[in-house]
Amino acid sequence: MNVKTKDKIATVIFYLIAFLIVCVLAGLLGYILVKGLPEISWKFLSTPPQSFQAGGGIAPEIWNSFYMLVITMIISVPIAIGAGIYMSEYAKQNWITDFVRTMIEVLSSLPSIVVGLFGFLVFVIQMGWSFSVLSGALTLTIFNLPLLIRVVEDALRSIPDAQREAGLALGLSRWETITRVLVPAALPAIITGVILGAGRVFGEAAALIFTAGQSTPILDFTNWNPFSATSPLNIFRPAETLAVHIWKINGEGVMPDAAAVSDGASAVLILSVLIFNILARIVGRILYKRMTSA
C-alpha cells in the first residue's frame, strides 16, 4: 500500500468521524428542539411556575439565569484579565509558574458538583449567605475562572513580540504597552472566550443546586429595590435557574405537565447557549476584521 492510498484512507476515516459527531449533535439538538419548541409561548416565558397544577411558566428562572450570569461575569472577567496579564507578561518562566498553570488546568477539570460542594461549605455555611444569588455567582466564578484565565493568557501570548518591542520603542512603559497595544490586539480572542465561558456557566446546574438553591421567591418585577426580599435584584435571595428547574421538575414530578415544562425549558436553554456560541463567532470575526483593517 503506497503513501497516497494510506492518505486517502486516513482522510475518509477522519471525515467519517467528523460526520458521526455532527450527526450525534444534530440528533440531540433536533430531539430537544422538536419536543420543546411547540411548548414555548409568551405565557410560558412570562409567567411563574406552578407547583401542583398545570399551566406554569419559567419567567423567574429565565431572569435568575441571566441575572446570575451577569453577576458572575462582572466578578470573574476582571480577575481573569488581571491574572492572564500577570501570567503572560509579568510572571517569570520557572517551576512556580508551571505549577500555577498545572493547578489552573486541574481546577478547570474539576467536576462541577465538587465546586458546588465547595461553594456550599464556604459561601452558604461559613459566610452565612445561605442559598442565594451571591453564593451561586461566586461558585460559578470559581468554576469559570480557570477557563477565562487560560483564554486571556493564550490570547496575549499569541501576539508577536514585535508588537511589544514596537510599543517599548515608541517610549511607552510596559503597562502602557499592555493596555494600549497588547490588550486591544487580543480583544477579539478574549471576548470570544468570555462569551463561550458565559454559555458554559449559563447551563450549569450541579454547582447551583448546593449554592443558589432549588426555589425562588415570588418576584415583583416592579420593585427594583435591591434590599427588598421580593426584588429581582436582591442578591441574597434564593435563585433557581433554568438548568436547576429542569433537573428539579424531572426529579420531583409533582407537576401534571412536568414533561411539557421540562421540554420547553430545555429548548429555551439550548437556544440560549446556541445564541451565546453564535454571538461569540460573530463578535470575534467583527473585532478581528476591525483590528486587521485598522
N, C-alpha and C positions, 0 to 999 in steps of 0.2 A: 504494500500500500504506500503510494507516494505521498509527498507532503501536501499537495493540493487536495487530494481526496480526504486526508485527515482534517484539513482545514474546513472543507465543506461539511463533513460530518459534525465537527465541533460547532460550526455555525448553526446548522439545523437543530442540534441539541439545545443550544442556548436560546434560539428562537422558540422552541417548544416549551422550554422552562418559563420564558417570559410570557408566552401565550397562556400557559396554565395559571400563572399568578394573576394575570389580568382577568381570566375567566372566573377565578375564585373570588376576587374582589368585586367584579361586576355582579356575580351571582349574589353575594352577600348584600351589597348595596341595593341591588334590584329587589331582593326579597323584602328588605326593610321598608323601602320606599313604596313598593306596590301595596304592602299591607298597611302602611302608616299614612300615606298621603290622603286616602279617602276619609280618614278620621279628623283631618285638620280643617278647622273652620275658625271664623273670627270669634265665635263664642268659646271655642276650645282654647284659643290663645289668650283670651281676655278675662276669663272667669277663674275663680279659685277652685281647687279640687274639692270633691265631696267624699266623705269617709265611708258612708254606708248606703249611698244611693247613687244612681247613675246620673250622667249628665255633667260631671265636673270637668274643670279645665286645668290648665297648667300655668296661669299667669304669674303667681308668686314665684314658682320655680324658675321660670324664664328670667324674671327680674333678679332673683338671688344668684343665678348662674352668671349673668353678665356683671352684676354688682361686685360679686366676689372676684371675678376675673379682673375687673378694673383695679380693685384694691391690691390684688396680688401683683399685677404688673407695675403699679406705682411703687410698690416696695421693692420688687425684685430687679427691675430694669436698671435703676441707678447703681445698685450694689453690683450687678453683673458687669456693667460697663466699667465701673471703677476697678473691680477685680481683674477683668480682662485686660484693661490698660496696664495695670501693675504687672501681671504675669507676662505680658508681651513686651513691654517697653522698659520696665524698671528692674524686675527680678533677675538676679544673676542665675546663669545656667549652671546649676550644680545639683547635688543629690537632694537638697532640700526642696527645690522647685520640682524636681522629678517626683519626689514623694508627694508633694501637694497635688500635682497633676494626677498621680495614681489614685489619691484619695477622692479627687473630683470624679474620676471615672467610676470608682466604687460607689460613690453616692448616687451617680446617675443610673446605676444598675440596680439599686435597692428596690424591692417590691414596694408599691405604693402603700400597701397595708402596714408595712413596717414604719414608714414615715408617718402614717396616720396614728399608729400607737405611740410613737414618739411625741407627736403633737398633742395627743390626749394626755400623756403624762406631764408634759411641760406646760402647755398653754391652758388646757382645760382644768387640770387638777392643781399643779404647782402655782401657776399665775392666777388661778381663780376666775378665769374669764368664762368658764362653763362652755356649753355648746353655743358658739357664736360665729358671726361673720369674721371677726378678727382672728379667732383661733383657726378657722378654716383657711383664711388668706395667708396667715403666717406659715401654716403647714404646707400649703401649696407653694409658697415661696421657697421653702427648703427643698421641696420636690423638684422645682423648676430651675433653681439656681445653677446646678452643675451644667445643665444643657446650655443655658444662656451664657455662662462664663466661657465655656469652650467655643461657642459661636463667636463671641466678641474677640477672644484671643486669636482664633483661627483667621477671622476677618482682618485683623490688624497685621498678623504675620504674613498674610498673602500679599500685602503691599510691598512693592520692590524697595530695597534700601536706598535706591537713587532718590526717591521722594523724601526720605528722611534727610539725606545728605543735602538735597536742594534747599529744604527748609532751613537747615542749620547754616548753609552757605549764604542765605539771604539775611542772616542776622537774627533769625527767630530763636527764642530759647527752646529748650527741649519740650517744655509744657505747651508752648505756643505751636510748635511743630505738630505735636499730637492733636491738639484741639482744632487747629486751622488747616492741617494738611491730611493727617492720617485718618482721623475720625470721619471727616466728610467723605474721604475716598472709600472708607469701609462701610459707610452708612447703608448702602443697598443690601449688603450681606447681613448687617446687623438687624435691620428692620425685617428682612425676610425671616431670620431666625427668631426674632421676637414674636412675629405673627404665628409662625409654626408652633412656638412654645405656648402661645395663648390657646391655640386649638388643642394642644395636648392637655393642658390643665382644665380646659372647659369641659371636657368629657370625663374628668376624673371623678370617681365615686368612692373607692375604698378608703382613701385618705380623709374624706369628708364625713364619712359615716361616724367616725370617732371624734370629730372636732367641730364640724358645723351643725351636726345634729340631723335627725330624721323627721323634723317637723318645722313648721314656720307659723308665727302668729298671724292673725288677721291683719293684713297691711292696709293702712289708709293712705292711698296714693295722693290725697290732697294735703297730707300732713308731712311736710319736709323738714320738721324739726329733728335733727339727728339724735337728740336726747330723749325723744318720745318712744315709748315701748312699741307703738304701732307704726312708727315711721319707717318707710322703706330704707332710709339712710342710716338707721341705727346699727352700729357695728357690733353691739353687744347682745343682739337678739339671735335666737336660733335661725338657721337659714338652710332649708332643704333645697338642694339644687336639682336640676333636671335629671342628671345621671342617678343621684341618690333616690329620687322619686320613682324612677323606672325600677330600680332594684327593690325598693320598698313595696310597691304595689304588686310586683311579681312574687315577692316573698310572703306577704300577708294574705292577699287575695280576698280582702273584705269588700271591695267594690264589686257591684254587679257587672259593671262594664270594665273590669280591670284589664282585660286583654286589649280592648279597643283603646283605652287610655295609654297603655304601655306601647302599643303600635304607633299611635300618633306622637307620643313624646319621643320615641326612638327616632322617628322620621325627622322631627324638629331638631333633635340633637345631631343627627347625621348631616342634615342640611347646614347647620351652623358650622360644624367642623369643616365641611367641604368649602363653605364660603371663606373660612379662615385660610385654608390652603390656597384657594384661587386668588384671594387678595394678596397673599404672600408672593405669589408668582407675578401678579400684575404690578404691584408696588415695586418689587425688586427689579423688574425689567424697566419700568419707567425711570427709576432712580439711576439705574445703570446707564441708560441712554443719555440722561441728563449729565451724568458725570463724565461720560466719554466724549460728549459733544461740547462740553464746556472748555 
